[in-house]
Amino acid sequence: MLFEGLDHWWHTPYTPYSAKIIRHLYTSLTALISINALDASSSTNISINSISSSFPTPRFFTQKIDHFNDTSGVFRQQYQLETGFFKPGGPILLFQGEESTEMIRIESTILYSWAQELGGIATSIEHRYFGESLPFGNDSWTRDNIQYLTLDNVMSDSVAFVQSIKANVTGAENSPVIVSSGSYGGFLTAMFRLNHPETFFGGVAAAGPVAMISEDEANNKDRFNWYNWVSGVYSDRSAEAAAKIKKAFLVLEQRFKNNDNLAGLQQELGLCSAPTNSTLDFLLLAGFLGNTFSFGAEFNYAEAQPGRSSVARPLDLIVNAVVAQSDPIQVLNVTQWVWYGPYGFDCLDFVDSTSKNGIYSSVPLMQFIPFSYILCTYLPIDGSSISNDTIFLPSDSYKEGSISFCNETWGLQPPTGEVLKAKYHFTPEEINNSERILFSVGQYDPATSIAPAIPPSGNRNASRTLYVSDMAHREDLFAPSNFDSLAVVQARKIELETIKGWIGLY
């Protein structure tokens, strides 16, 4: 499918038929738009929650719709604030909201624990146009109203929020601000630090796809990185499983080429409908099946994470299921049901990603519609292609489908990576020469292949990349768990000690 999961719809293999597939899927997607009305009171200033015995109550902060036009009006932006651990001068630890259907609760993140140790403030802000932070309520996602979903406004939201905290919390006037988030939020973390260093003293950017936006789109070999990484994860786990997966996709391709009992695939794979002998159905089915292998690597969490993964350690479950099979088509079948079975699916809808048996139902935390606008305006990711060297079927031509989607859906042309990197100061040179950004990446996570790889430096304030074994997508940002791998525990320790060094605690 086109939608590669929680935050990675752009990683699906594209071909010259991609524009047609995108139009086909988006038609069904628009029928899903449903927004809950806001039911909380708003406040111009932040409301202080000095509670250490219970978690802070979500509240709303009055925010400008457009920070660059005083006549644009205001909206209510959801946040949490915990000051119960705060000691005057301690850091403000801000979790920047991601592209999710609900606010990431601060107590569900590692920042809550860090605030206790650092004597800091722990706070979380929901991303504008997501969850309950909707500038125009039920009409927020129309073409006219979504225009205020810009990178500059997102950054300014958090700048204004931090300024309000400093103005309202005694002793926080000069507190250093450490921002953190993951995936798209990891990208934002870097943008905050690079573009507003006067507000954000440092940042922990987990799985941030900063390097996936290319300055040289015509010769962007990095577009193959995502699936190169996924292929490597399975090959590293089991050479036997990797070989069987590769053979399975080749057998599937041959069945379509020969028009060999395609109707039988409905029963063999547990599909909701039988594929036809068309290029479109082949691409949709191959993409749907391939997505699951990507999910299994990216979301290989030590325990199930609602909204992201319904099972713990899906990578090993998939590998073990594959090795136990001798029939190539059943290799693909058992893999799908390892992932989708726990959701109670009665069949797999490879055509309609928005149906109750489609991909979205297994990754419900992502709010695709506003995120698709972001992908068309300031996060034009190019990393969906599959090279000839992986265990998957090769494909290319991402840009054609992306441009068509953005034009038909939002009436705009995606900017080039060259323009964005110059405007927002994240060229490779600027990233490598930056200070106090810690980019954390995990062994299983294909986002590692599209995050910055910064050369090491003896300067502890220099930005750097932290490579973590036995870790999945932004797993280090979750609150501590008894199921955490030793590597994830150690990564959080390194991140905490890095912050201590940044703020001069010792």
NORGI-V12354 format. One record per residue. N is the residue number from 1. SS is DSSP state (H for helix, E for strand, C for the rest). PHI is phi in whole degrees, -180 to 180 (none if undefined). D_CENTER is the distance of its C-alpha to the mean C-alpha in Angstrom with 2 decimals. Layout:
n-><N:N>
ss-><SS:SS>
phi-><PHI:PHI>
d_center-><D_CENTER:D_CENTER>
This chain:
n-><1:2:3:4:5:6:7:8:9:10:11:12:13:14:15:16:17:18:19:20:21:22:23:24:25:26:27:28:29:30:31:32:33:34:35:36:37:38:39:40:41:42:43:44:45:46:47:48:49:50:51:52:53:54:55:56:57:58:59:60:61:62:63:64:65:66:67:68:69:70:71:72:73:74:75:76:77:78:79:80:81:82:83:84:85:86:87:88:89:90:91:92:93:94:95:96:97:98:99:100:101:102:103:104:105:106:107:108:109:110:111:112:113:114:115:116:117:118:119:120:121:122:123:124:125:126:127:128:129:130:131:132:133:134:135:136:137:138:139:140:141:142:143:144:145:146:147:148:149:150:151:152:153:154:155:156:157:158:159:160:161:162:163:164:165:166:167:168:169:170:171:172:173:174:175:176:177:178:179:180:181:182:183:184:185:186:187:188:189:190:191:192:193:194:195:196:197:198:199:200:201:202:203:204:205:206:207:208:209:210:211:212:213:214:215:216:217:218:219:220:221:222:223:224:225:226:227:228:229:230:231:232:233:234:235:236:237:238:239:240:241:242:243:244:245:246:247:248:249:250:251:252:253:254:255:256:257:258:259:260:261:262:263:264:265:266:267:268:269:270:271:272:273:274:275:276:277:278:279:280:281:282:283:284:285:286:287:288:289:290:291:292:293:294:295:296:297:298:299:300:301:302:303:304:305:306:307:308:309:310:311:312:313:314:315:316:317:318:319:320:321:322:323:324:325:326:327:328:329:330:331:332:333:334:335:336:337:338:339:340:341:342:343:344:345:346:347:348:349:350:351:352:353:354:355:356:357:358:359:360:361:362:363:364:365:366:367:368:369:370:371:372:373:374:375:376:377:378:379:380:381:382:383:384:385:386:387:388:389:390:391:392:393:394:395:396:397:398:399:400:401:402:403:404:405:406:407:408:409:410:411:412:413:414:415:416:417:418:419:420:421:422:423:424:425:426:427:428:429:430:431:432:433:434:435:436:437:438:439:440:441:442:443:444:445:446:447:448:449:450:451:452:453:454:455:456:457:458:459:460:461:462:463:464:465:466:467:468:469:470:471:472:473:474:475:476:477:478:479:480:481:482:483:484:485:486:487:488:489:490:491:492:493:494:495:496:497:498:499:500:501:502:503:504:505:506>
ss-><C:C:C:C:C:C:C:C:H:H:H:C:C:C:C:C:C:H:H:H:H:H:H:H:H:H:H:H:H:H:H:H:C:C:C:C:C:C:C:C:C:C:E:C:C:C:C:C:C:C:C:C:C:C:C:C:C:C:E:E:E:E:E:E:C:C:C:C:C:C:C:C:C:E:E:E:E:E:E:E:E:E:C:C:C:C:C:C:C:C:C:E:E:E:E:E:C:C:C:E:C:C:C:C:C:H:H:H:E:H:H:H:H:H:H:H:H:H:C:C:E:E:E:E:E:C:C:C:C:E:C:C:E:C:C:C:H:H:H:C:C:C:C:C:C:H:H:H:C:C:H:H:H:H:H:H:H:H:H:H:H:H:H:H:H:H:H:H:C:C:C:C:C:C:C:C:E:E:E:E:E:E:C:H:H:H:H:H:H:H:H:H:H:H:H:C:C:C:C:C:C:E:E:E:E:E:C:C:C:H:H:H:C:C:C:C:H:H:H:C:H:H:H:H:H:H:H:H:H:H:H:H:H:H:H:H:H:C:H:H:H:H:H:H:H:H:H:H:H:H:H:H:H:H:H:H:H:C:C:C:C:H:H:H:H:H:H:H:H:C:E:C:C:C:C:C:C:C:H:H:H:H:H:H:H:H:H:H:H:H:H:H:H:H:H:H:H:H:C:C:C:C:C:C:E:C:C:C:E:C:C:C:C:H:H:H:H:H:H:H:H:H:H:C:C:C:C:H:H:H:H:H:H:H:H:H:H:H:H:H:H:H:H:C:C:C:C:E:C:C:C:C:C:C:C:C:C:C:H:H:H:H:C:C:C:E:C:H:H:H:H:H:H:H:H:H:H:C:C:C:C:C:C:C:C:E:C:C:C:C:C:C:C:C:E:C:C:H:H:H:H:H:H:H:H:H:H:H:H:H:C:C:C:C:C:C:H:H:H:H:H:H:H:H:C:C:C:H:H:H:H:H:C:C:E:C:E:E:E:E:E:E:C:C:C:H:H:H:H:H:C:C:C:C:C:C:C:C:C:C:C:E:C:E:E:E:E:E:C:C:C:C:C:C:H:H:H:E:C:C:C:C:C:C:C:H:H:H:H:H:H:H:H:H:H:H:H:H:H:H:H:H:C:C:C:C>
phi-><none:-73:-102:-79:125:-48:-144:-137:-65:-78:-90:-71:-59:-107:-143:-59:-91:-61:-60:-65:-64:-60:-60:-61:-74:-70:-57:-76:-65:-63:-72:-90:-60:-152:-124:-78:-68:-72:-131:-113:-76:-105:-142:-67:-107:-71:-106:-83:-116:-89:-123:-112:-92:-146:-79:-66:-77:-63:-134:-125:-117:-77:-126:-70:-66:-130:-70:-114:-150:-67:-96:-79:98:-133:-144:-103:-110:-79:-154:-129:-144:-117:-112:-65:-100:-73:-118:-47:88:-66:-73:-98:-101:-103:-94:-81:-59:-105:-89:-110:-73:-143:-64:-73:-67:-62:-72:-89:-115:-69:-62:-64:-68:-63:-61:-63:-75:-94:66:-112:-96:-110:-147:-134:-124:-79:-69:-58:74:-124:59:-102:-95:-110:-59:-124:56:-65:-104:-67:-102:-77:-59:-69:-86:-81:-62:-88:-86:-119:-62:-64:-70:-62:-64:-68:-55:-74:-62:-64:-64:-63:-60:-67:-60:-64:-80:-110:-105:-61:93:-101:-55:-115:-68:-70:-106:-111:-99:-150:-174:-134:61:-54:-63:-67:-60:-61:-55:-65:-64:-59:-68:-75:-106:-134:-66:-70:-103:-107:-75:-164:-156:-110:-105:-90:53:-78:-81:-64:-84:-85:-89:-92:-82:-121:-64:-68:-124:-84:-75:-69:-64:-90:-61:-58:-76:-59:-68:-58:-60:-66:-60:-72:-66:-67:-75:-163:-62:-65:-63:-61:-64:-69:-65:-61:-63:-61:-68:-66:-65:-61:-61:-66:-64:-70:-61:-92:51:-96:48:-66:-61:-68:-65:-60:-77:-64:-111:69:-81:-76:-146:-81:-71:-95:-83:-132:-62:-61:-65:-63:-65:-64:-69:-62:-67:-61:-66:-68:-56:-64:-66:-66:-56:-61:-83:-60:-105:-80:-78:-68:-145:-58:-122:-52:91:-122:-151:-91:-131:-86:49:-64:-59:-69:-62:-67:-60:-64:-67:-66:-61:-77:-101:-110:-86:-58:-66:-71:-59:-71:-64:-64:-62:-61:-81:-61:-83:-89:-55:-62:-84:81:-61:-97:-164:-112:-96:-85:-94:-111:-67:-97:-75:-66:-112:-97:-58:-58:-67:-99:-135:-74:-74:-83:-103:-70:-58:-66:-68:-63:-67:-61:-65:-94:-118:-138:-137:-76:-66:-130:-155:-95:-75:-120:-78:-75:-99:-96:-86:-105:-78:-69:-162:-154:76:-64:-59:-59:-68:-65:-63:-62:-60:-65:-68:-76:-86:-117:69:-146:-106:-61:-71:-80:-62:-61:-66:-65:-66:-71:-68:-107:63:-129:-67:-54:-66:-69:-65:-65:-97:-78:-128:58:-124:-105:-92:-99:-138:-114:-60:-87:-84:-63:-64:-59:-75:-123:-97:-62:-112:-87:-60:-67:-141:-79:-81:-71:-87:-68:-64:-155:-108:-107:-92:-122:-74:52:-135:-99:-60:49:-67:-67:-85:-69:-62:-57:-140:-66:-90:-58:-71:-61:-67:-67:-59:-67:-61:-63:-64:-63:-62:-64:-65:-64:-62:-58:-66:-58:-87:68:-67:-127>
d_center-><16.70:14.86:11.79:10.10:8.41:5.95:3.71:6.33:9.62:10.93:11.58:14.43:17.85:19.55:23.30:25.92:25.41:21.77:22.82:24.84:22.10:19.74:22.67:23.50:20.20:19.75:23.28:22.49:19.22:21.20:23.42:20.77:20.38:21.52:21.17:22.91:25.36:25.05:27.64:27.51:29.73:28.46:29.74:30.19:29.79:27.58:29.10:29.66:29.02:31.16:30.47:30.20:31.44:28.71:25.19:25.01:25.23:22.63:24.45:24.22:24.76:26.44:24.45:25.60:24.17:24.84:25.48:27.59:29.87:31.76:32.92:29.56:29.65:27.39:24.87:23.88:20.62:19.83:19.79:21.07:23.46:25.18:28.19:30.15:29.56:30.14:32.95:34.04:32.30:29.48:25.93:23.59:20.23:17.69:14.28:12.51:10.84:7.30:7.17:8.92:12.43:13.89:14.03:12.74:16.28:17.44:19.43:16.47:15.35:17.37:18.35:20.87:22.66:22.64:24.23:27.01:27.83:27.62:29.43:26.60:25.01:21.74:19.97:16.82:16.37:14.60:13.07:15.81:15.91:13.71:15.34:18.84:18.54:19.94:22.36:24.42:24.00:24.19:24.55:21.49:19.89:23.05:23.37:25.68:23.76:20.19:21.59:21.03:17.25:17.51:16.01:19.45:19.57:16.23:17.58:20.98:19.87:18.98:22.07:24.25:22.87:23.58:26.96:27.81:27.10:29.34:31.97:32.09:31.71:34.88:34.41:30.94:32.36:31.71:28.87:26.29:22.74:19.92:16.45:13.40:9.71:6.64:3.95:4.81:7.05:8.35:9.39:11.02:12.68:14.31:15.35:16.92:18.88:19.97:21.04:22.25:23.69:26.45:24.16:21.50:23.39:20.59:16.94:14.90:11.71:9.79:8.05:8.18:8.68:11.88:14.24:12.90:14.66:18.21:21.45:23.46:21.96:25.18:25.10:21.45:21.67:18.19:16.99:18.12:16.21:13.36:15.99:18.46:16.39:15.92:19.63:20.53:18.91:21.13:24.08:23.94:23.88:26.71:28.55:30.21:27.07:25.63:28.96:29.08:25.65:26.72:30.05:28.60:26.71:29.89:31.97:29.80:30.12:33.86:34.31:32.99:35.16:38.16:37.37:38.05:37.85:34.51:35.47:35.59:31.89:31.34:33.07:32.04:28.29:28.53:27.42:28.11:29.96:31.62:30.27:32.75:33.93:31.81:29.36:26.90:27.06:26.86:23.68:22.08:23.28:22.46:18.88:18.56:20.15:18.22:14.82:16.05:16.76:13.29:12.06:14.93:14.01:10.28:10.89:14.37:14.62:18.13:18.27:16.80:13.91:14.51:11.90:10.07:13.23:16.85:18.51:18.78:18.78:18.19:18.69:22.27:22.94:22.09:24.09:27.01:27.09:27.16:29.91:32.00:32.19:34.73:34.11:31.36:30.35:30.20:27.82:25.34:26.49:26.18:22.68:21.51:23.34:22.03:18.60:19.88:23.16:22.15:21.00:24.56:24.10:27.57:26.51:23.58:23.06:21.97:23.05:21.48:17.80:18.50:21.45:21.86:21.78:18.89:15.37:14.04:16.39:14.74:11.18:12.52:10.10:8.24:10.75:10.97:14.10:13.39:10.00:12.21:14.51:12.21:11.63:15.42:16.39:14.71:11.70:13.73:11.85:14.52:13.73:14.58:18.12:19.80:22.77:26.09:25.70:23.08:23.80:22.31:24.09:23.83:22.73:22.10:22.35:18.86:20.09:22.67:20.41:17.90:20.85:22.51:19.62:19.23:23.00:23.73:21.08:21.10:24.18:22.81:22.35:19.20:20.28:20.76:18.88:22.28:22.71:19.36:19.78:23.32:22.69:19.95:21.40:18.83:21.05:21.24:24.43:23.10:20.19:22.77:25.24:23.08:23.62:21.88:18.26:17.25:14.41:13.77:12.79:13.65:16.19:14.55:11.08:11.32:8.89:12.10:13.88:12.19:12.30:15.69:18.60:20.95:24.60:25.97:28.20:30.82:29.80:27.75:26.48:25.11:21.37:20.45:18.07:18.17:17.99:17.83:19.42:18.80:15.24:12.06:8.34:8.65:11.71:13.90:12.60:13.89:17.50:20.07:21.22:24.29:22.28:20.40:21.37:23.68:21.36:18.58:21.43:22.75:19.52:19.39:23.08:22.66:20.09:22.55:25.51:23.89:23.47:27.07:28.23:26.53:28.14:31.45:31.77:34.22>
